[in-house]
Amino acid sequence: MKQVININYHGRVIPIEIAAHDLLKGYITSLQLHFENEEGKEEIINDIEGRIAELFHEQLTKGATCITEADVNAIIKSMGTPDDFETEPLINSTQKSEEKHNNFSGESKRLFRDENNKVFGGVCSGLANYFNMDVIVVRVIFLLMFFSFGFGLIPYLILWIAVPSSATKSIGSVRKKLYRDTDEKMIAGVCSGLAHYFGIKVWIVRTLFLLPVLSMIFEWNHVFFNVSPSSFIIYIIFWLVMPEAKTTSEKLEMKGKKIDLDSIKQSIHEEMSDLKERAKSLGKDAAAVAGEKTKMIAADSGSALQKLISGIIKIVAFIIKAFVYTILTIIGLAMFLMLFVIGVTSFSLFPLKDFLVSGIWQNGFAWGTLIFFIVVPIIGILTWAIRRIGKIKRNRNVLRTTFASLWILGWVSLTGLIVTLGKDFKSVNNSFEENVKMDTGNVNKLLVNFYKIRYHKNEKTINFADLINAYEDTLYIDNVGLKIKQSTNDSFQVSVKKMVNGSTRFAADTSASIMHYNILQKDSFLFIDKSLGINKNEKFRNQNVVVTIYVPIGKQIQLPYSKEIVVKKNSEMKLQFWDETKVEYRDYIMRVDGLYTLDGKASYDWE
Amino acid sequence: MNIENTSSQMRKGILEFCILSVIKQGEVYPSDIIAKMKSANLNIFEGTLYPLLTRLKNAELLTYRWVESNSGPPRKYFSLTDKGNDFYTELATTWNELSGAVEKITQQKI
């Protein structure tokens, strides 16, 4: 026995079987879903329901006692299910009206490369569509530009790369999407998400990520490391950029539709035959179009010319715009690269911090500066760029606030570092010239040489612009100056003056007293240290040394000479920026009025 | 190329025109439209007709009024607006041109 209920359906009392009623409800729900995005959805559903009520009434007046499942099925058959509408032509006009709607609401048309009418990349036909012009006009303009300056090629290539293909409109939904897979996560599911996306085993991705990290940990014990922790940064960026797959549909999207061999074969086949056809037809088309165009222009030259001119103006404006954007992009990229270089440099220089900072505070500030001031903006900009490209808008404000506050923390650290370091450089020591014991009784020519132990060009050494050499626990800075003066008596004399900064004068004096600078005279040779060695306990406090050599009148001196040496007025030459392999030695002679080369040119002025 | 797709594209093009021409002949009730089209061997689902009518109405090509019926609630009767009339005339011209052209071409081929 079937249960029957009475319902009030659009102003009519209808006796209906419960099962039939359920069927009806299901049908209406499917319609509501189908017309979800339709303008006037309520009205459509209302009309349909009204009509159904009418049909019910008809049925009842024919003598039926109640509406049965069979009746409802018959009605559904005549009204059509959403599946029927799909194959029905009208559903296409839904899209059409949506497009129309978009145009009316002022939303701009989107520029697509036209895959259906393309010759190379579909850029010209896409532009023609966009500007509502004939594609031939656009092609001619591009060709002219290409042949006259080779100028058209660049915008074409840029547009080819930058403008999405019209195929993406339809293919887009089938594509896999990149999500973090938190079901199979180790840290945040980045690796397993990537593995899904590229269709490879997750351990491969994990190994790729782990390799550089491992070697970095291994190297960390040493003061110097060569591996940058790039995979860390990349992981963090992926973490920030990739959304988590939460819903079932997102998880399905993550794994993507299975691409079977047939579909690939088919698409390649289509593409190939397409190309042939296009090549063939292009020649014919061009001839036909040329003929047609000349006729048309002759007949209607006024408006055609007008159209052409306005088209050219539009396109020129568009190209200028494209160029400006390109230049801006290049500038942006350059700035980003600079930031990146600074970041990498500070990373490679970071082990040197032990030679500079002391105490918990300074160390903390140094780390804070590195992480928050340098690394955070790099990650931030990368994240922004990737999200921009991927058009991801989720969690925008959260990210922005996070990055901004972290960067502010970076500024605080930097300021703290500068202030605390500045204190340590506040005072200068009490410097004085210290005479070096000499035994140069009958030496007529003093040969100045460097100790050559400092340059260890092995892999454990960091050479930064040849200014700073670090070897194991000692930092070498080329902060040695050399002065040549006239001796007051008839023997060579050498003095050393050490200068160093410190938080107080006393501290500076202490630092000066433990500074080790080697200078040695043997027979006619004078060996001097080229750079100052500073160990981690001493710290860098702008240590510098001036060596003064007093040369008696009539005696000679041989000095290392290289092209980089600037002859200064006060006869002091900084021994900086030497390339030891290029050093040559020059002889000079001291006369009453100054230092001369052996062939008689005045060399140095001196006080 | 599949035949179903092509023919449905063809039908799509003329459906609006057919509906407008039915309505042009006088105020009609939707099921009258279905019946008329059925009699001309053009089958469409009522479920596709209602959305189309709503769209045409929203585009101000159609208007409707409620007419009391002797059995139950009032019904919607549709008629063309002035704008709809113009639209129809334009469509008709296009159709005449097209059908003439198509006839010529298909006859040539045969």
Chai-1 contact restraints between the chains, C-beta under 6 A:
chainA,res_idxA,chainB,res_idxB,connection_type,confidence,min_distance_angstrom,max_distance_angstrom,comment,restraint_id
A,G11,B,P73,contact,1.0,0.0,6.0,A-B,restraint_1
A,R12,B,G72,contact,1.0,0.0,6.0,A-B,restraint_2
A,G40,B,T54,contact,1.0,0.0,6.0,A-B,restraint_3
A,G40,B,N58,contact,1.0,0.0,6.0,A-B,restraint_4
A,E43,B,T54,contact,1.0,0.0,6.0,A-B,restraint_5
A,I44,B,Y50,contact,1.0,0.0,6.0,A-B,restraint_6
A,I44,B,P51,contact,1.0,0.0,6.0,A-B,restraint_7
A,I44,B,T54,contact,1.0,0.0,6.0,A-B,restraint_8
A,D47,B,Y50,contact,1.0,0.0,6.0,A-B,restraint_9
A,I48,B,Y50,contact,1.0,0.0,6.0,A-B,restraint_10
A,H57,B,G72,contact,1.0,0.0,6.0,A-B,restraint_11
A,M79,B,F45,contact,1.0,0.0,6.0,A-B,restraint_12
A,M79,B,E46,contact,1.0,0.0,6.0,A-B,restraint_13
A,M79,B,G47,contact,1.0,0.0,6.0,A-B,restraint_14
A,G80,B,F45,contact,1.0,0.0,6.0,A-B,restraint_15
A,G80,B,G47,contact,1.0,0.0,6.0,A-B,restraint_16
A,D84,B,F45,contact,1.0,0.0,6.0,A-B,restraint_17
A,F85,B,T48,contact,1.0,0.0,6.0,A-B,restraint_18
A,E88,B,T48,contact,1.0,0.0,6.0,A-B,restraint_19
A,P89,B,S8,contact,1.0,0.0,6.0,A-B,restraint_20
A,P89,B,R11,contact,1.0,0.0,6.0,A-B,restraint_21
A,P89,B,K12,contact,1.0,0.0,6.0,A-B,restraint_22
A,L90,B,T48,contact,1.0,0.0,6.0,A-B,restraint_23
A,L90,B,L52,contact,1.0,0.0,6.0,A-B,restraint_24
A,N92,B,K12,contact,1.0,0.0,6.0,A-B,restraint_25
A,S97,B,R55,contact,1.0,0.0,6.0,A-B,restraint_26
